[in-house]
Amino acid sequence: MDRYPPIAEHGMVGDLQTAALVSSGGTVDWWCAPRFDSPSVFASLLDSERGGHCRLAVDLPEGNGLTVRQLYLPDTAILVTRFMAPGGVGEVADLMTPVDSTAPTDRHTLLRVARVVRGSLPFGFTCRPRFDYGRASHTLTLDDDRSAVFRGPGTDLHLQSTTGVALRADGDDITARFTLSAGEAAAVVLTSTASGGAVPPRPSLAGVVDTVEACRAFWLSWLRTCTYRGRWRDMVNRSAITLKLLTYAPTGAPIAAATMGLPEQVGGERNWDYRYTWVRDASLSVRSLIDLGFENEAHAFRRWLRDRVEAPDTASGDPLQIMYRVDGDPHLTEETLDHLEGYMGSRPVRVGNAAADQLQLDIYGEVSDALVAGRDMGAIRGWRAISRVADWLAANWDRPDEGIWETRGGRQNFTYSRLMTWVAFDRCIHAAVAHSRPADLARWTEARDRVFEQIVERGWHEKRQAFVQHYDTDVLDASLLLMPRVGFISPQDPAWLTTLDAMGEELVSDSLVYRYNPAASPDGLRGSEGTFNLCSFFYVEALARAGRLAQARYAFDKMLTYANHVGLFAEEIGPSGEQLGNFPQAFTHLALVTAAMALDEQLSEAQTRPGSGDDLPVAQGFAVPVPPAGGGEAGG
């Protein structure tokens, strides 16, 4: 077993309050309970020795011809790891029963089901929990050969098995070995509870089968709400399920990723905790959720967001901060876990996030856009909250900040931050007029127009013929790919097309897009990073809206080849095509959805024009995109 399997060699299961990662070798090497942002129970992904894990797999000696494949049952979050050997074919199915409720619970169950479909195969099982990120010891009580409980600080982990799986103590851990023949199955059930929580009922195979079917029915029923019928339905459905798995059901708050500490560069220091709700990321998801038909999820998040706007307590002292815990707590004190070696030696391992108190003015634009997008914006409570934000922003928009990428190299006048303050004023003005609400329209309009003029005059670099990262640089920034989407500029405006061309030359590497060049624009951190999947999908959307459909489709199809074996994306793609950073990342999957919808829309419109169609050429040779026939590419 690899000490550190590649980040991409994982699938995710979850119950809408927490999530676990399962490697393609059958090891649960990441699980926090009772919430996404709780201390870990298993964290061998961050330290193979100290972190703890739970492994269930076919157990054969080296060199016995074992082949392993991992997949999801179609349109579900049930993960199947298949083991194929000369002696037969076996499977392990992993799932968590969805807890789609507004009531948080401290009881979460991970079900692991082994079965053999051909021949006869031996299975090995180990359960080695390490509570509180591996900092705390635990005790083990083995009641009989089918029931045990691990007790850590504040948390009990109950382990139970079905008939045929005899649990044995190995110090304070548990092991088991059993053999199954064709048609036979067995299961182990892990249930986390608060200390002293009730012991779960002993599982039976019949009950396990019912649980699997109920989980499958939940996901199939939920996905029927999706209205997407475009060209990339399988990938959009997988992304939608992933976004749902990364949303904390009791509050409707989505987290950025299921993990913490996974490196943007192996051995480097860019290792952050992403188990929190970024206002920016989550706000941008609202429109896509609505467009996909998931209005309940969009409305739940807007309620959470409205509560944050109304709440007086932020770490920065401003009306909003860039991120919160899933319950809205603004305090995310950052510390390093020095006892953990980090993924493949990538230190420091950080828990919490010190960026929470940064000033990032762009969030006010994303929040305004998200709140105004809903039919409930006319509600008195919501309007009062957002209008107070607009009044504050009118006095504070012209301040340097840390920017969208949370740089730790000093504040700048970032063009993207100004762009989104323009969005904030624009959306609030339109909402006030549409709903006949009291507002200081003259002040907001003056501020909006001043922002526009400032961006045009100072964010535009005449020599480069492009909008740039901030006012004192000629460096480009992929966040500005959103300029057409938010309505600041036409997607076929000459100034935008030259910006798009400049990004293509400087930031794009065969469809993969860098956020910016950290060597030219220092961000206060050592090392480098890979291309940013989020930006790569933003680039697809920008190309599609600019009418560059051949390039857009080529870039999108190429990006999909970088998904892992079960359709998931981490934050970045490294120089050798490996996935880097926290995993899976919600923002990447959101951007995949928006890119797919934009490209679908533009391709369908192209089909209605003479000489156009869905079979647009994508490349000459292998990797050089060419424009569609008939001059369909705007702005060359």
ZASE-655531 format. One record per residue (C-alpha): residue number from 1; x, y, z. Coordinates in pm, whole numbers, m for minus. Example, Ala and Ser with C-alpha at 12.3 -4.5 7.8 and 13.67 -1.06 7.14 Angstrom:
// residues 2
1; 1230; m450; 780
2; 1367; m106; 714
***
This chain:
// residues 636
1; 0; 0; 0
2; 138; 341; m98
3; 218; 562; 200
4; 69; 854; 10
5; m149; 766; m286
6; m183; 1043; m548
7; m439; 1305; m448
8; m645; 1214; m754
9; m662; 847; m652
10; m966; 906; m431
11; m1341; 911; m441
12; m1560; 1095; m190
13; m1864; 983; 5
14; m2066; 1197; 243
15; m2391; 1251; 428
16; m2430; 1632; 373
17; m2274; 1717; 709
18; m1936; 1549; 674
19; m1742; 1359; 408
20; m1478; 1088; 376
21; m1216; 1019; 110
22; m1157; 661; 1
23; m843; 575; m195
24; m850; 350; m499
25; m680; 91; m275
26; m979; 76; m39
27; m842; 298; 240
28; m1044; 569; 414
29; m760; 814; 473
30; m965; 1127; 551
31; m1275; 1169; 765
32; m1371; 1443; 1010
33; m1670; 1420; 1243
34; m1924; 1540; 1326
35; m1879; 1824; 1071
36; m1663; 1898; 771
37; m1451; 2134; 984
38; m1430; 1910; 1292
39; m1105; 1742; 1400
40; m1020; 1431; 1203
41; m1083; 1069; 1292
42; m879; 942; 995
43; m605; 1163; 846
44; m336; 936; 701
45; m353; 1157; 393
46; m158; 1410; 599
47; 58; 1166; 793
48; 65; 798; 699
49; 184; 692; 1045
50; 13; 931; 1287
51; m302; 1024; 1097
52; m509; 707; 1122
53; m696; 511; 854
54; m954; 240; 786
55; m873; m15; 514
56; m1101; m277; 361
57; m965; m451; 52
58; m893; m781; m113
59; m582; m907; 66
60; m343; m1093; m162
61; 36; m1122; m166
62; 236; m896; m395
63; 261; m1011; m755
64; m68; m1202; m763
65; m205; m1011; m1059
66; m454; m796; m865
67; m610; m511; m1064
68; m815; m241; m893
69; m1076; m9; m1044
70; m1290; 253; m869
71; m1619; 400; m988
72; m1942; 556; m871
73; m2273; 383; m921
74; m2420; 605; m1197
75; m2580; 928; m1073
76; m2518; 848; m706
77; m2259; 908; m435
78; m2209; 535; m376
79; m1843; 455; m441
80; m1741; 108; m558
81; m1380; m18; m549
82; m1351; m331; m763
83; m1073; m588; m715
84; m1003; m824; m1005
85; m767; m1116; m945
86; m701; m1458; m1098
87; m908; m1606; m814
88; m1215; m1393; m871
89; m1374; m1048; m869
90; m1461; m867; m548
91; m1598; m524; m460
92; m1613; m283; m170
93; m1898; m31; m174
94; m1863; 279; 45
95; m2148; 513; 130
96; m2290; 743; 393
97; m2665; 780; 442
98; m2763; 1140; 355
99; m2882; 1350; 648
100; m3068; 1613; 443
101; m3200; 1806; 741
102; m3169; 2152; 894
103; m3089; 1984; 1228
104; m2719; 1914; 1288
105; m2639; 1575; 1437
106; m2337; 1425; 1610
107; m2421; 1076; 1473
108; m2271; 988; 1134
109; m2241; 646; 975
110; m1994; 519; 717
111; m2099; 187; 565
112; m1843; m40; 395
113; m1982; m345; 213
114; m1762; m621; 71
115; m1889; m880; m174
116; m1758; m1128; m428
117; m1921; m1168; m768
118; m1691; m1439; m907
119; m1462; m1697; m751
120; m1340; m1672; m392
121; m1127; m1395; m241
122; m977; m1308; 100
123; m1038; m962; 247
124; m831; m775; 503
125; m967; m507; 734
126; m788; m264; 965
127; m934; 23; 1164
128; m681; 260; 1323
129; m854; 584; 1425
130; m641; 873; 1548
131; m858; 1142; 1704
132; m806; 1518; 1693
133; m569; 1520; 1393
134; m365; 1245; 1555
135; m297; 1448; 1870
136; m517; 1249; 2110
137; m498; 895; 2240
138; m800; 667; 2259
139; m921; 357; 2439
140; m1070; 46; 2282
141; m1350; m168; 2417
142; m1418; m491; 2228
143; m1758; m616; 2340
144; m1748; m931; 2126
145; m1612; m1028; 1786
146; m1869; m810; 1608
147; m1882; m492; 1817
148; m1617; m248; 1938
149; m1596; 116; 2038
150; m1302; 356; 2020
151; m1327; 641; 2269
152; m1146; 966; 2200
153; m1186; 1318; 2341
154; m1550; 1415; 2291
155; m1609; 1147; 2027
156; m1687; 776; 2024
157; m1637; 568; 1711
158; m1850; 254; 1710
159; m1738; m32; 1486
160; m1972; m320; 1409
161; m1971; m602; 1157
162; m2213; m846; 1005
163; m2190; m1221; 1053
164; m1867; m1369; 923
165; m1640; m1073; 1001
166; m1466; m1147; 1332
167; m1308; m835; 1482
168; m982; m875; 1673
169; m793; m630; 1888
170; m448; m521; 1772
171; m336; m305; 2062
172; m589; m21; 2062
173; m684; m89; 1700
174; m894; m352; 1522
175; m813; m599; 1244
176; m1008; m872; 1069
177; m957; m1121; 789
178; m1234; m1311; 612
179; m1301; m1490; 285
180; m1605; m1452; 63
181; m1718; m1665; m230
182; m1935; m1571; m527
183; m2270; m1432; m413
184; m2157; m1370; m54
185; m2133; m1030; 116
186; m2031; m882; 449
187; m2019; m533; 594
188; m1849; m319; 855
189; m2026; m12; 990
190; m1849; 285; 1152
191; m2067; 525; 1349
192; m1932; 839; 1513
193; m2120; 985; 1808
194; m2062; 1230; 2089
195; m1898; 1072; 2392
196; m2141; 836; 2559
197; m2373; 829; 2259
198; m2615; 539; 2221
199; m2471; 220; 2074
200; m2606; 166; 1720
201; m2816; m145; 1657
202; m2621; m447; 1537
203; m2624; m454; 1154
204; m2764; m735; 943
205; m2703; m805; 575
206; m3069; m743; 499
207; m3053; m406; 672
208; m2731; m320; 488
209; m2897; m392; 152
210; m3192; m170; 247
211; m2952; 113; 345
212; m2767; 90; 14
213; m3092; 101; m181
214; m3223; 395; 22
215; m2902; 587; m43
216; m2919; 511; m413
217; m3285; 619; m426
218; m3204; 948; m250
219; m2943; 1050; m507
220; m3149; 944; m808
221; m3447; 1137; m675
222; m3242; 1446; m597
223; m3076; 1449; m937
224; m3412; 1440; m1114
225; m3444; 1807; m1015
226; m3154; 1889; m1246
227; m3276; 2059; m1564
228; m2948; 2033; m1756
229; m2993; 1837; m2081
230; m2680; 1949; m2263
231; m2387; 1777; m2429
232; m2189; 1696; m2113
233; m2461; 1557; m1893
234; m2254; 1291; m1713
235; m1987; 1539; m1604
236; m2240; 1806; m1506
237; m2437; 1552; m1301
238; m2120; 1436; m1126
239; m2027; 1796; m1050
240; m2377; 1867; m917
241; m2357; 1566; m682
242; m2011; 1678; m570
243; m2139; 2028; m492
244; m2427; 1879; m295
245; m2188; 1655; m99
246; m1982; 1963; m9
247; m2282; 2158; 125
248; m2360; 2156; 498
249; m2731; 2078; 497
250; m2828; 2235; 833
251; m2735; 2585; 711
252; m2707; 2549; 333
253; m2345; 2667; 342
254; m2110; 2506; 89
255; m1748; 2447; 180
256; m1456; 2506; m55
257; m1321; 2150; m33
258; m1343; 1842; 186
259; m979; 1855; 298
260; m712; 2070; 459
261; m337; 2084; 411
262; m308; 1922; 67
263; m27; 2102; m115
264; m39; 2324; m421
265; 322; 2216; m468
266; 446; 1889; m316
267; 699; 1978; m48
268; 590; 2344; m52
269; 420; 2570; 201
270; 96; 2654; 15
271; m108; 2413; 226
272; m437; 2566; 339
273; m751; 2460; 525
274; m1043; 2471; 280
275; m1319; 2324; 497
276; m1497; 2659; 534
277; m1748; 2865; 343
278; m1597; 3132; 122
279; m1854; 3404; 56
280; m1716; 3449; m295
281; m1721; 3086; m400
282; m2061; 3015; m254
283; m2220; 3334; m390
284; m2108; 3258; m743
285; m2276; 2920; m712
286; m2627; 3062; m666
287; m2692; 3145; m1030
288; m2559; 2808; m1146
289; m2770; 2621; m892
290; m3079; 2804; m1013
291; m2987; 2741; m1377
292; m2951; 2369; m1299
293; m3291; 2366; m1128
294; m3169; 2333; m767
295; m3362; 2628; m628
296; m3396; 2486; m277
297; m3017; 2476; m235
298; m2983; 2827; m377
299; m3248; 2966; m143
300; m3094; 2793; 161
301; m2757; 2951; 94
302; m2910; 3296; 39
303; m3074; 3270; 379
304; m2735; 3186; 532
305; m2580; 3475; 341
306; m2845; 3721; 452
307; m2780; 3619; 813
308; m2409; 3692; 763
309; m2487; 4037; 626
310; m2703; 4108; 929
311; m2458; 3968; 1186
312; m2243; 4236; 1356
313; m1949; 4010; 1445
314; m1665; 3973; 1194
315; m1295; 3911; 1243
316; m1207; 4212; 1026
317; m1461; 4457; 1170
318; m1609; 4514; 822
319; m1971; 4423; 736
320; m1861; 4091; 586
321; m1554; 3874; 597
322; m1433; 3649; 319
323; m1507; 3317; 488
324; m1692; 3162; 782
325; m1744; 2827; 942
326; m2044; 2638; 812
327; m2255; 2755; 1108
328; m2162; 3119; 1046
329; m1895; 3146; 1315
330; m1645; 3409; 1192
331; m1351; 3292; 1404
332; m1109; 3069; 1211
333; m788; 3096; 1410
334; m502; 2945; 1209
335; m247; 2712; 1369
336; 6; 2463; 1239
337; 0; 2095; 1327
338; 371; 2040; 1365
339; 334; 1675; 1468
340; 204; 1587; 1118
341; 457; 1545; 839
342; 211; 1660; 575
343; 121; 1498; 246
344; 451; 1360; 110
345; 637; 1587; 352
346; 451; 1907; 260
347; 471; 2131; 565
348; 334; 2323; 741
349; m2; 2153; 787
350; m242; 2434; 868
351; m578; 2412; 1044
352; m797; 2722; 1051
353; m735; 3006; 808
354; m573; 3340; 887
355; m702; 3486; 560
356; m1043; 3522; 727
357; m956; 3873; 846
358; m824; 3996; 511
359; m994; 4281; 329
360; m1126; 4157; m5
361; m1371; 4407; m144
362; m1480; 4185; m433
363; m1697; 3978; m198
364; m1953; 4259; m183
365; m2015; 4225; m554
366; m2058; 3850; m537
367; m2289; 3880; m236
368; m2504; 4146; m404
369; m2527; 3941; m721
370; m2630; 3631; m526
371; m2894; 3806; m316
372; m3044; 4005; m601
373; m3066; 3690; m817
374; m3349; 3556; m602
375; m3718; 3628; m615
376; m3712; 3709; m242
377; m3495; 4021; m276
378; m3799; 4238; m223
379; m3833; 4112; 134
380; m3793; 4396; 382
381; m3538; 4219; 601
382; m3315; 4119; 312
383; m3333; 4459; 148
384; m3237; 4647; 463
385; m2936; 4421; 508
386; m2804; 4459; 154
387; m2873; 4833; 135
388; m2663; 4886; 451
389; m2381; 4704; 277
390; m2415; 4926; m32
391; m2406; 5238; 188
392; m2088; 5113; 358
393; m1930; 5023; 27
394; m2001; 5369; m116
395; m1761; 5506; 146
396; m1505; 5225; 128
397; m1476; 5093; m228
398; m1159; 5287; m312
399; m927; 5099; m76
400; m636; 4866; m154
401; m704; 4509; m46
402; m557; 4157; m54
403; m757; 4053; m361
404; m937; 3739; m471
405; m630; 3514; m441
406; m570; 3606; m75
407; m213; 3710; m134
408; 5; 3764; 171
409; 239; 4010; m1
410; 62; 4337; 81
411; m250; 4521; m32
412; m292; 4652; m385
413; m559; 4823; m596
414; m671; 4500; m760
415; m874; 4543; m1077
416; m1096; 4243; m997
417; m1183; 4391; m658
418; m1289; 4715; m826
419; m1483; 4520; m1089
420; m1691; 4347; m826
421; m1761; 4668; m634
422; m1903; 4795; m964
423; m2120; 4481; m968
424; m2237; 4549; m612
425; m2358; 4899; m694
426; m2509; 4792; m1026
427; m2711; 4505; m875
428; m2830; 4708; m576
429; m2944; 4995; m801
430; m3140; 4757; m1023
431; m3297; 4581; m724
432; m3403; 4911; m563
433; m3575; 5019; m883
434; m3730; 4678; m957
435; m3877; 4644; m606
436; m3943; 5015; m543
437; m3726; 5013; m231
438; m3588; 5317; m49
439; m3223; 5372; m141
440; m2960; 5642; m182
441; m2967; 5591; m558
442; m2778; 5910; m638
443; m2486; 5810; m414
444; m2479; 5452; m540
445; m2497; 5561; m902
446; m2216; 5811; m856
447; m2000; 5543; m692
448; m2078; 5291; m964
449; m1980; 5534; m1238
450; m1661; 5637; m1058
451; m1558; 5273; m1027
452; m1623; 5220; m1398
453; m1412; 5517; m1499
454; m1131; 5417; m1264
455; m1114; 5063; m1403
456; m1110; 5191; m1761
457; m842; 5451; m1686
458; m618; 5266; m1439
459; m696; 4895; m1483
460; m631; 4913; m1857
461; m269; 4884; m1973
462; m228; 5066; m2304
463; 97; 4896; m2404
464; m34; 4548; m2333
465; m382; 4630; m2470
466; m528; 4441; m2177
467; m686; 4481; m1836
468; m424; 4392; m1574
469; m408; 4251; m1222
470; m377; 4579; m1035
471; m312; 4944; m1113
472; 66; 4936; m1060
473; 159; 4637; m1275
474; 145; 4496; m1625
475; 79; 4143; m1492
476; m234; 3966; m1613
477; m484; 3794; m1384
478; m726; 3516; m1481
479; m992; 3640; m1237
480; m1070; 3909; m1497
481; m1206; 3637; m1724
482; m1533; 3710; m1541
483; m1558; 4065; m1679
484; m1805; 3971; m1958
485; m2009; 3739; m1738
486; m2086; 4010; m1483
487; m2184; 4255; m1758
488; m1901; 4506; m1723
489; m1794; 4464; m2085
490; m1933; 4297; m2396
491; m1770; 3958; m2466
492; m1689; 4085; m2815
493; m1569; 4433; m2724
494; m1229; 4495; m2893
495; m1074; 4584; m2555
496; m1192; 4255; m2415
497; m1077; 4048; m2712
498; m724; 4188; m2688
499; m728; 4109; m2315
500; m838; 3756; m2394
501; m560; 3724; m2651
502; m301; 3847; m2401
503; m419; 3594; m2142
504; m400; 3321; m2403
505; m38; 3409; m2472
506; 77; 3454; m2110
507; m142; 3247; m1880
508; m260; 2954; m2094
509; m66; 2631; m2139
510; m252; 2400; m2380
511; m598; 2483; m2236
512; m469; 2497; m1875
513; m472; 2841; m1716
514; m252; 2992; m1444
515; m409; 3242; m1203
516; m124; 3486; m1255
517; 254; 3476; m1267
518; 374; 3481; m902
519; 731; 3549; m1015
520; 618; 3874; m1179
521; 364; 3956; m906
522; 500; 3824; m571
523; 233; 3693; m336
524; 447; 3666; m22
525; 491; 3288; m40
526; 776; 3065; m148
527; 750; 2815; m431
528; 526; 2784; m732
529; 188; 2638; m812
530; 14; 2455; m1093
531; m250; 2573; m1333
532; m577; 2660; m1164
533; m872; 2442; m1269
534; m1120; 2715; m1181
535; m948; 2956; m1420
536; m927; 2695; m1693
537; m1305; 2662; m1690
538; m1346; 3042; m1669
539; m1135; 3058; m1985
540; m1368; 2813; m2163
541; m1668; 3028; m2072
542; m1497; 3348; m2185
543; m1398; 3192; m2517
544; m1751; 3065; m2573
545; m1908; 3405; m2502
546; m1656; 3569; m2735
547; m1774; 3342; m3015
548; m1451; 3143; m3028
549; m1635; 2814; m3021
550; m1365; 2591; m3168
551; m1114; 2707; m2908
552; m1372; 2685; m2630
553; m1480; 2333; m2712
554; m1122; 2215; m2754
555; m1022; 2367; m2418
556; m1327; 2223; m2241
557; m1289; 1872; m2379
558; m917; 1882; m2297
559; m991; 1994; m1938
560; m1229; 1703; m1887
561; m943; 1462; m1955
562; m773; 1592; m1639
563; m1061; 1476; m1416
564; m973; 1178; m1203
565; m1106; 827; m1258
566; m1442; 909; m1095
567; m1486; 1258; m1245
568; m1347; 1468; m957
569; m1110; 1766; m966
570; m871; 1905; m710
571; m773; 2271; m711
572; m482; 2260; m955
573; m306; 2060; m1225
574; 69; 2019; m1176
575; 345; 2019; m1439
576; 314; 1644; m1497
577; m66; 1648; m1519
578; m111; 1548; m1153
579; m388; 1693; m938
580; m270; 1923; m659
581; m431; 2109; m371
582; m738; 2035; m164
583; m976; 1777; m300
584; m1233; 1777; m439
585; m1269; 2152; m485
586; m1624; 2284; m508
587; m1529; 2598; m702
588; m1374; 2388; m980
589; m1690; 2182; m1018
590; m1903; 2495; m1013
591; m1691; 2648; m1289
592; m1721; 2326; m1490
593; m2098; 2357; m1472
594; m2103; 2724; m1578
595; m1859; 2655; m1862
596; m2069; 2363; m1987
597; m2387; 2571; m1982
598; m2227; 2868; m2158
599; m2068; 2648; m2424
600; m2394; 2457; m2476
601; m2580; 2783; m2523
602; m2333; 2922; m2774
603; m2305; 2595; m2970
604; m2683; 2570; m2992
605; m2706; 2928; m3117
606; m2435; 2854; m3374
607; m2642; 2564; m3508
608; m2916; 2805; m3608
609; m2682; 3017; m3821
610; m2617; 2924; m4185
611; m2295; 2731; m4233
612; m2259; 2654; m3862
613; m2318; 2338; m3665
614; m2226; 2124; m3372
615; m1939; 1961; m3560
616; m1704; 2260; m3535
617; m1339; 2179; m3603
618; m1128; 2176; m3291
619; m767; 2129; m3393
620; m514; 2098; m3669
621; m280; 1812; m3600
622; m326; 1761; m3228
623; m311; 2073; m3017
624; m348; 2393; m3220
625; m706; 2526; m3214
626; m838; 2678; m3536
627; m1139; 2906; m3593
628; m1465; 2757; m3718
629; m1533; 2768; m4089
630; m1708; 3073; m4222
631; m1529; 3328; m4004
632; m1732; 3248; m3692
633; m1450; 3358; m3462
634; m1496; 3712; m3338
635; m1206; 3949; m3306
636; m937; 3706; m3433
***
